Amino acid sequence: MNALEVRFQHEVLRIEPWGADSVRVRSAREAIPSSDVGALTDPPPSGPVTIDGGKLVNGELTVLVDIPEGDGFPFPVVRFVRTSTGEELLAEEREHFWWPGARVFYGNRSGAGEVHQQFKAYPGERLYGMGQRTHGRLDHKGLALDLVQRNAEVSIPFVLSNRGYGFLWNNPAVGRVEFADNVTRWTASQARGIDYWMTAGSPAAILARYADATGHAPRLPSWASGFWQCKLRYRNQEELLSVAREHKRRGLPLEVIVTDFFHWTAMGDYKFDPAEYPDPAAMMAELSDLGVRLMVSIWPTISPLSENYETLRDGGMLVGTDQGAEFHATIRDKGMAVPMPIAFHDPTNPRTREFLWSVAKKNYFDLGVRVWWLDACEPELNPGHPANLAFHAGPGAEVANIYPRETARMFAEGMAAAGDPETVLLCRSAWAGSQKYSAAVWSGDIPATWESLRRQVRAGLSIAIAGIPWWTTDIGGFHGGDASDEDFRELIVRWFQYGAFCPLFRLHGNREPRMSTGWDMTGGPNEVWAFGDTAYPIIKSVMEMRERLRPYLHQQLDRAASEGLPAMRPLFVDFPDDEQAWDVDDQLMFGPDVLVAPVLEAGARARSVYLPRGSRWTHVWSGQVLEGGTTIEADAPLHEIPVYLRDGAVVPVAG
C-alpha cells in the first residue's frame, strides 16, 4: 500500500498521496471507515512519492509523523513542511499537554461520536475560502464558523492560507471550526473518523490541486454568461412573455428569463399549473424565437397534496426523522388556506434521483427546459435541526452538508442521461465537489442595502477560493428595494456595475410592495426600465459592456474548467508576492488582466484603489497609465466604477 500508516493503541492513522503535492489524512479508532460520502472519491495522479519510516514526501509537501516523548500520554503528532525549504506549513497541536492529543474521539458506542482535529495557530496567518459567509470578512482568521448549510451561508470547509497550503475538512457532518489566535480546531458533532486533505503551493497551484481532488467544473455554456432576468414571481405565462418581448423591443440583451416558485400545481408535482401556463409549448417556442431560455424553479419540498407524495413517501425517498413526523418546514402552497407542513426529498438516495428526474424530464425537459433553479437546497429547515434528520446516506448529524451537492447531482446526471449534459444549475447552497455537477451558486436571500453589497464582494471571492467558479448575487439584493426610490436606484446602479464582473449576471429581488409568503405573491417591479430615467441608460450601458466582456470571460472560465482558477478572484491569487494584495478585500481580479474596484458607499463619487506592484495599470475610461505598488484616489462618477487593465492588455471594457 502506497501510504504511511501508524497504529498506536486504538488509533489508526493513514496518510496517502492524493494528487500532486497533496495528501489525504484519515484517522479512526480500530479501523478506517470503509466508505464515506465526502468529496474525495478517486486520488488524482501524483508524482514520485517516497515513504521512509514516519516520513512521506510527495513533491513540495513533506509529512512527518512523530510520537514525541514528554509530559502526558504519548500520541502521534503530524507536521506538514515545504519540501524544498523545510519550512513548517501546518502542524498538529495537542489539546492538552496531558490528555487528549491533537485528534480526539468521543465515541457514543455506535461507531460514531464527536471528533476534534487541532492544529497550531501562527502569528500573521491569513485564511481564505470556507464557502460563502455573511460576516463580511475575506480573511477568516480570528473567526469561529458553524459548519452547517443555511440560506446565504454556504458551508464548504476548504481554506487557503498565505503560509502556502490548502486544507479541506473532508467531513460533511454538522460541526464547527475555530480559527483562533491560539489554535485552529475543526470539530464534527458526529463522525466515524477524521478525514482531511492537504496541499502545498502558490495560490493558483493550490486551487488547481483542489480542483483535481474534488472535481473540475465543466465549461460554462456560451449562453450562460449573458443577462438573466427575474423578479420574485411572474404570475403567469403572459406576464413572463411580455417581459421577454419588451427586452427585445428595447434592444436589451437577454439570455435567460425565470419562472420562480409557485408556478406549479403543488410543491412536488414539478409541472406547470395550466391555469397560469395554459400553453407551455407555445411559450417555449416563442422564447426560443426570441433567443431566450427559460429557467424553471425546482424546490426540494414535497407537499402532502402533491400527486408524487405517496410514491416518494412509500418508496423511502423522503428525508426521514429520528423523532417526529417526516415534515421539516411549513408554507402556504396552492390548495392550502394556511401554511401547512411539507416534506423534503432525499437526493442522497439514488432511487430519489432517478424518480424525480423522470418527473422533471416529462414535465419540463421534454418541453425544452434546460436551465434549472435548485432553490432552497440547503435544505431550508424550520426548525433548523439537521441532526434530527435521517438520510439514505446516513444520519443527518453525519452527512447533512452534502444535501445541496446531491441535489445538483440529480439534475446533472439526469441531463447527461438524457443526452444533453450542457446546463447551469443555479443553487442556493453547495458543498465541496458541487462544481463538477454544473452547480452555480448565488448568495441567497440577502437584504437590499449598501452593507449587503459590501458583503457580497467578500462572499463571492470566498466561494471562488472554495472551488465554485460559477457565482452571482441577486442584483439589488433580494429583500426589499423600491424601484421608485432614488436612494435604491443609486444602489442598484452600483450593484449592476459590480454584477457585470461576476461570472453570472442576474437581476432578481422581492421588491416593494411586498406580500406575505404564499402562492399568490408576486413582488414589486424589477425590470431594468423600472428604475427611472437616470438609472436606465446607465444600466443599459452596463449590460452592453457585459456583452463585450463575454468572450474574455469565457476564456477565463475555460481556465476554471481546466485549471481550477476562478475568473473572479482576490488580488493575491495573481500577486502572491505582494504582501499588500493579501489585505485587499473590496477589489477583485476579473481574470488576469482586469482589476475592478466596485463602489460600495452611498453617494460616493470616488474611492481608494490599490494597484498591485510589478505591473503597470491603465484606467479603462481615461487611458491614464499608472505604476503598480500604489494606492490612489480614483474618480467614480455614477455612470462608471474604477476599472484598470494590466500591462497593456486589450480587453473591451469601454465601448
Protein Blocks (a to p, Z undefined) as FASTA:
>chain_A
ZZddddehjbccddddebehiacddddehiacfbdcbfblbdcdddddddehjaccehjb
ccdddddedehjdddddddddfklopafbdcddfbfkbccfbdcddehnopacddddddd
dehiaceejhiafkopablghiacdddddehiacdfbdcdfkopacdddbfbdcdddddf
kbccdddfbdcbdcddddeddfklmmmmmmmmnopaddddfklmmccdddfbdcbfklmm
mmmmmmmmnopacfbdcddehkambehklpadfklmmblmlmmmmmmmnopacdddddfb
dcfkbmklmmmmmnopaccdfedcddfbdcddehiabdcddddddfkbmklmmmmmmmmm
mmmmmnopabdcdehilbacddddfklpccfkbcfklmmmmmmmmmmmmmmmmmmmnopa
bccdddfbdcehklmnopacdebjadddfklmmmmmmmmmmmmmnopabdcddehijngc
jfkbmklmmmmmmmmmmmmmgfbdcddddddddddddfkbnbjafbfklnojklmmmmmm
mmmmmmmmmmmmmmmmmmmmmnopafbdcfklmmmmlmklmmpckbccehjkbccdddfb
ehiabdcddddehiacddfklopacdehiacdddddfkbccdddeehiacdfbZZ
